[in-house]
Amino acid sequence: MFCVPSTATGTIMNITKGGLVLFSANSNSSCMELSKRIAERLGVEMGKVQVYQEPNRETRVQIQESVRGKDVFIIQTVSKDVNTTIMELLIMVYACKTSCAKSIIGVIPYFPYSKQCKMRKRGSIVSKLLASMMCKAGLTHLITMDLHQKEIQGFFNIPVDNLRASPFLLQYIQEEIPDYRNAVIVAKSPASAKRAQSFAERLRLGIAVIHGEAQDAESDMVDGRHSPPTAKNVAAIHPSLEIPMLIPKEKPPITVVGDVGGRIAIIVDDIIDDVDSFLAAAETLKERGAYKIFVMATHGLLSSDAPRLIEESAIDEVVVTNTIPHEIQKLQCPKIKTVDISMILSEAIRRIHNGESMSYLFRNIGLDD
């Protein structure tokens, strides 16, 4: 389980040395709650900065205190207007760079466009583009949490600390689900089986995998390799080149590998946005005899009608962290619960600023976690 060292177990970790400035790059006040929590734990005041939109929708950033020779930490939580959020961050990073900051560390709990990290037909790898833009703007270090694919770290030419929220979610399971020993960890697709296995091994519980449901955009079928250019002249292909055709996939009927009858089903994933796949998984688990269904995810985007659909579904509770603000969604759906992860972010900031090792925050984390 995650805990901070004994020297930092108080409610305020006022043990940073001078030269630290903490900024929030959000113009949306609803996105600043996490920044305030981190500042409170560190025992520092938020830096003075103005971030706002001009009438023509241009983003303007005005830093109102000196950052020369200081370690600047820019906390950016993603709002619904994700593109504006990115521009706010890039402009603030560049403003700090041109103001001679010693180092500029981005604290981005949820990395936007993280699902667009693979080539899709004739599309682009947007995560790589975004990483290049951040580095070009002047970012010197990145702190993030539960990247959709860990390989995204390779898109950056600066240090990246990909923190984990699983210790906090595991703690929630142990403390808030009274009969969790009678639970089974569920992967809603084979792609999330590794994450489910990690949770199950740490809680000493069984695992179940749902197989056969409709695949999302992560499917290989949308990869460009399955769309070769059409040969206009078949005779132009050399007769000796008999390229074998790949057998098309056929979805089997939905099956649950593992026993969930009379058990609590805990579905784990990294992002919950479009909830259709979670609702389908919950219905399947109910049909197989699960009497209670929880969904645990790090990033709760919960877009469009997600709160209403969750409220009307067989899901009993959705537990997400506060990497993304979702107070409005919680008002619409009482089933949504929040786990605070400001503790690990503030400890990461403190260690980086003081030049301490980050390995403590990654203990007991394997390659598959």
C-alpha positions in Angstrom: 0.0 0.0 0.0 1.1 3.6 -0.6 2.2 5.7 2.3 4.5 8.7 2.7 7.6 8.5 4.9 7.2 9.2 8.6 8.7 12.6 8.1 5.8 13.6 5.9 2.8 12.0 7.4 1.2 15.3 8.6 -1.6 17.1 6.8 0.9 19.7 5.5 4.3 18.7 4.1 6.0 22.1 4.7 9.5 20.7 4.1 10.4 22.2 0.7 13.4 24.4 0.4 13.2 27.8 -1.3 13.0 28.4 -5.0 9.8 26.5 -5.7 6.8 28.0 -7.6 3.5 26.2 -8.0 1.2 27.4 -10.8 -2.2 26.2 -12.1 -2.5 26.6 -15.8 -6.3 26.3 -15.8 -8.6 29.2 -16.7 -11.5 27.1 -15.5 -11.9 27.5 -11.8 -13.6 24.1 -11.4 -10.2 22.5 -12.5 -8.2 24.1 -9.8 -9.3 22.0 -6.9 -6.5 19.5 -7.3 -3.9 22.3 -7.5 -5.2 23.7 -4.2 -5.0 20.3 -2.5 -1.4 19.8 -3.6 -0.4 23.3 -2.5 -2.0 22.7 0.9 -0.1 19.5 1.4 3.2 21.1 0.4 2.6 24.1 2.6 3.1 26.6 -0.2 1.0 29.3 -1.8 -0.2 29.0 -5.4 1.8 31.2 -7.7 0.3 34.4 -9.0 -0.7 34.0 -12.6 -3.6 35.1 -14.9 -4.9 32.6 -17.5 -7.9 33.7 -19.5 -9.5 33.7 -22.9 -9.7 36.8 -25.1 -13.0 37.7 -26.8 -11.6 36.1 -30.0 -10.9 32.8 -28.0 -7.2 33.3 -28.0 -5.5 32.2 -24.7 -3.5 34.7 -22.8 -1.2 34.0 -19.8 0.4 36.6 -17.6 2.8 35.5 -14.9 2.7 38.0 -12.0 5.8 37.1 -10.0 9.4 36.3 -10.7 10.3 32.8 -11.7 14.0 33.5 -12.6 16.2 30.6 -11.4 13.4 28.8 -9.7 11.8 25.3 -10.1 8.4 25.9 -11.6 5.7 23.2 -11.3 2.7 23.7 -13.6 -0.3 21.7 -12.6 -2.8 21.2 -15.5 -6.0 19.1 -15.1 -7.9 18.5 -18.3 -11.3 20.2 -18.7 -14.0 19.3 -21.2 -12.3 21.8 -23.6 -9.2 19.7 -24.0 -7.6 21.8 -26.8 -7.9 25.0 -24.8 -6.3 23.1 -21.9 -3.3 22.1 -24.0 -2.8 25.7 -25.3 -3.0 27.0 -21.7 -0.2 24.6 -20.7 2.0 25.3 -23.7 1.8 29.1 -23.4 2.5 29.0 -19.7 5.5 26.7 -20.2 6.9 28.9 -22.9 6.3 32.0 -20.7 8.3 30.4 -17.9 11.0 29.5 -20.3 11.4 33.0 -21.6 11.3 34.3 -18.0 14.5 32.3 -17.2 13.0 29.6 -14.9 15.6 27.1 -13.8 13.4 24.1 -14.6 9.8 23.7 -15.7 8.0 20.5 -14.5 4.6 19.7 -15.9 2.2 17.9 -13.5 -0.4 16.5 -15.9 -2.3 13.7 -14.0 -4.3 12.7 -17.1 -2.3 13.0 -20.3 -4.7 14.1 -23.1 -4.9 12.3 -26.4 -3.3 9.3 -24.8 -5.6 6.9 -26.7 -4.3 8.2 -29.9 -0.9 6.6 -29.4 -0.9 4.2 -32.4 -1.2 4.6 -36.1 -4.8 4.3 -37.3 -5.1 3.8 -41.0 -4.1 7.2 -42.5 -4.3 9.1 -39.3 -1.5 10.2 -37.0 0.1 9.4 -33.6 -1.2 12.5 -31.8 0.4 11.6 -28.5 3.8 11.9 -30.2 2.9 15.3 -31.6 1.7 16.6 -28.2 4.9 15.3 -26.5 7.0 17.1 -29.1 5.1 20.3 -28.6 5.5 20.2 -24.8 9.3 19.6 -25.1 9.6 22.3 -27.7 7.7 24.8 -25.5 10.3 24.3 -22.8 9.1 21.5 -20.5 12.1 19.8 -18.7 10.3 17.1 -16.7 6.8 15.5 -16.7 4.8 14.0 -13.9 1.7 12.1 -15.0 -0.4 9.1 -13.8 -1.4 5.8 -15.4 -0.6 6.6 -19.0 -3.0 4.7 -21.3 0.1 3.0 -22.8 3.4 3.1 -20.9 5.2 3.3 -24.3 4.1 7.0 -24.5 7.0 7.8 -22.2 9.3 7.1 -25.2 7.7 10.0 -27.2 9.4 12.5 -24.8 13.1 13.4 -24.8 12.8 14.6 -21.2 12.3 12.5 -17.9 8.8 11.2 -17.4 7.5 9.9 -14.1 4.4 7.8 -14.7 2.9 7.4 -11.2 0.3 4.8 -10.3 -3.1 5.3 -8.7 -3.6 1.6 -8.0 -2.5 1.8 -4.4 -5.2 4.2 -3.6 -7.9 2.2 -5.4 -6.7 -1.0 -3.7 -7.0 0.8 -0.3 -10.5 1.9 -1.2 -11.5 -1.7 -2.0 -10.1 -2.9 1.4 -11.7 -0.1 3.4 -15.0 0.7 1.7 -16.1 -2.7 0.4 -16.9 -4.7 3.6 -17.1 -8.2 1.9 -14.3 -7.7 -0.6 -12.9 -11.1 0.3 -15.8 -12.5 -1.6 -15.0 -10.4 -4.7 -13.5 -11.3 -8.1 -11.5 -8.9 -10.2 -12.9 -8.6 -13.7 -11.3 -7.5 -17.0 -14.0 -6.3 -19.4 -11.8 -7.4 -22.3 -8.7 -9.5 -22.8 -6.7 -6.3 -23.3 -7.2 -5.2 -19.7 -6.4 -8.7 -18.2 -2.9 -7.6 -17.1 -4.3 -4.8 -15.0 -7.0 -7.1 -13.5 -4.3 -9.7 -12.7 -2.2 -7.0 -10.9 -5.2 -6.1 -8.7 -6.1 -9.7 -8.1 -2.6 -10.8 -7.0 -2.3 -7.9 -4.6 -5.7 -8.5 -3.0 -5.3 -12.3 -3.1 -8.5 -12.6 -5.1 -9.7 -14.5 -8.2 -9.8 -13.1 -11.7 -12.4 -13.2 -14.5 -12.2 -12.1 -18.1 -15.1 -11.2 -20.4 -14.4 -12.3 -23.9 -16.4 -11.8 -27.1 -17.8 -8.4 -26.6 -17.6 -5.8 -29.4 -14.2 -4.3 -29.7 -13.5 -0.6 -29.5 -11.1 1.5 -31.6 -8.2 -0.3 -30.0 -8.9 -3.2 -32.3 -6.3 -4.2 -34.8 -8.9 -4.0 -37.5 -8.6 -0.2 -37.6 -4.9 -0.4 -38.0 -3.5 0.8 -41.3 -2.0 -2.6 -42.0 -5.4 -4.0 -42.8 -6.1 -1.4 -45.5 -3.5 -2.0 -48.3 -3.9 0.1 -51.4 -6.2 -1.3 -54.1 -4.3 -2.8 -57.0 -5.7 -1.1 -60.2 -4.2 -3.8 -62.5 -4.3 -7.2 -61.0 -2.2 -8.6 -63.9 0.6 -6.2 -62.8 1.3 -8.4 -59.7 3.9 -11.0 -60.4 2.3 -14.5 -60.5 5.0 -15.9 -58.1 4.0 -13.5 -55.3 1.2 -15.4 -53.7 0.7 -13.4 -50.5 -1.5 -15.3 -48.1 -4.6 -13.6 -47.0 -5.2 -13.0 -43.3 -8.3 -14.9 -42.1 -10.9 -12.3 -40.8 -11.7 -12.2 -37.2 -15.1 -13.5 -36.0 -16.4 -12.5 -32.6 -17.4 -15.5 -30.5 -20.5 -15.2 -28.3 -19.9 -13.3 -25.1 -18.4 -15.6 -22.4 -17.0 -15.0 -18.9 -13.8 -16.9 -18.2 -14.0 -17.4 -14.5 -16.6 -17.8 -11.8 -18.6 -14.8 -10.7 -21.7 -16.5 -9.4 -22.7 -15.2 -5.9 -19.6 -12.9 -5.9 -18.9 -9.2 -5.9 -17.5 -8.2 -9.4 -14.9 -5.4 -9.5 -14.2 -4.2 -13.0 -10.8 -2.4 -13.3 -9.6 -0.2 -16.1 -7.5 3.0 -16.6 -10.1 5.2 -18.2 -13.8 5.4 -18.1 -15.3 7.7 -20.7 -17.8 6.1 -23.0 -19.5 3.8 -20.6 -21.3 1.5 -23.1 -18.7 -1.3 -22.8 -18.9 -1.1 -19.0 -22.7 -1.3 -19.0 -22.5 -4.3 -21.3 -20.0 -6.0 -19.0 -22.2 -5.3 -16.0 -25.2 -6.8 -17.7 -23.2 -9.9 -18.5 -21.9 -10.2 -15.0 -25.4 -9.9 -13.6 -26.6 -12.6 -15.9 -23.8 -14.8 -14.6 -24.8 -14.4 -11.0 -22.7 -11.5 -9.7 -24.8 -9.8 -6.9 -22.8 -6.5 -6.7 -20.8 -4.7 -9.4 -18.1 -2.0 -8.9 -16.1 -0.2 -11.5 -12.6 1.1 -10.6 -10.7 3.5 -12.9 -8.0 6.0 -12.6 -9.3 8.7 -15.0 -13.0 9.5 -14.9 -13.8 11.4 -18.1 -17.5 10.4 -17.9 -18.4 12.3 -21.1 -21.9 13.1 -22.5 -24.6 11.0 -20.9 -22.3 8.8 -18.9 -23.7 9.8 -15.4 -27.3 9.1 -16.4 -26.4 5.8 -18.0 -24.5 4.7 -14.9 -27.4 5.7 -12.7 -29.8 3.6 -14.7 -27.5 0.6 -15.0 -26.7 -2.5 -13.0 -23.5 -1.0 -11.8 -23.6 -0.3 -8.0 -20.7 2.1 -7.7 -18.1 3.8 -10.0 -14.8 4.7 -8.2 -12.4 7.1 -9.9 -9.6 9.4 -8.8 -9.6 13.2 -9.0 -7.1 13.4 -11.9 -10.0 15.0 -13.8 -12.6 17.2 -12.1 -16.1 15.5 -12.2 -18.1 17.3 -9.5 -21.0 18.0 -11.9 -21.1 14.3 -12.9 -21.3 13.4 -9.2 -24.3 15.6 -8.7 -26.0 13.9 -11.6 -25.1 10.4 -10.4 -24.6 9.5 -6.6 -23.0 6.2 -7.6 -19.8 8.0 -8.6 -17.2 8.1 -5.8 -13.8 9.9 -5.8 -10.4 8.9 -4.4 -8.0 11.7 -3.7 -4.5 11.2 -5.2 -3.0 14.6 -4.3 -0.8 13.0 -1.7 1.4 11.1 -4.2 1.5 14.1 -6.6 2.7 16.5 -3.8 5.3 13.9 -2.6 6.6 13.6 -6.2 6.9 17.4 -6.4 8.7 17.6 -3.1 11.2 14.9 -4.1 12.0 16.4 -7.5 12.5 19.8 -6.0 14.7 18.5 -3.2 16.7 16.3 -5.6 15.6 13.1 -3.8 15.1 9.7 -5.3 11.7 8.9 -6.9 12.1 5.1 -6.5 10.2 5.1 -3.2 7.0 6.0 -5.2 7.5 3.1 -7.5 8.3 0.3 -5.0 6.6 -3.1 -5.6 5.6 -2.0 -9.1 6.5 -4.5 -11.8 6.8 -4.2 -15.5 3.2 -5.2 -16.1 1.7 -2.8 -13.6 
